[in-house]
Amino acid sequence: MSDPTTITLTTWSLEMTSPEDLVPASRRPGPEVTIMRAEVPSPEFSRFLYASVGGDIHWTDRLSLTRAEWVEQLHRPGVETWVAYDRGTPAGYVELDPQPEGAVEIIYFGLIPDFRGRAIGGWLLTEGIRRAWDLASRWPDREPTRRVWLHTCSQDGPTAMDNYLRRGFKVFHTETEEKPLSPTPGPWPGAEAEAEA
């Protein structure tokens, strides 16, 4: 008999080892959608993106960070946030995290729920991968990127894995574990209950 207080969580780690492996999205949104780098690190803006994109898909690990901890993360050399905008409104983002030996992790990627299903995700992921591969061109002390990787899990959005595979990522590790069941927090307290009403 299964435990109603836990879930079985599968996590997949995926990688791309050459920029030539990237398969760009064939569809792109209209000209009203643009992508820009948030060049001025802002804990408030990054927390907004994190909570708004991940609130319904169990992103909780950063919600308890203090402002100082957000500042520390965002000011690390090579950390970049690329944001998709629809006519000036943030629609989603990609956060790149540089690591040793030329690795760059796409540590966060996703869209705010109202912007899903409009071809923005494939295009944003394509641009995020390109920016991961050319990260050293913007950070002179950074060695060239040799590997771009990420992880996704069975709690992520239903199209996440398909998007990663279509862009050319390959799975290199799979892990399954039992995890306590927790409610999705939504982008603000009470948002989940509002959405269900």
Helices and strands as residue ranges (DSSP letters): E 6-16, G 19-21, E 33-37, H 43-54, H 67-74, E 80-86, E 89-99, E 103-111, G 113-115, H 120-133, G 135-137, E 147-153, H 160-166, E 170-180, H 191-196
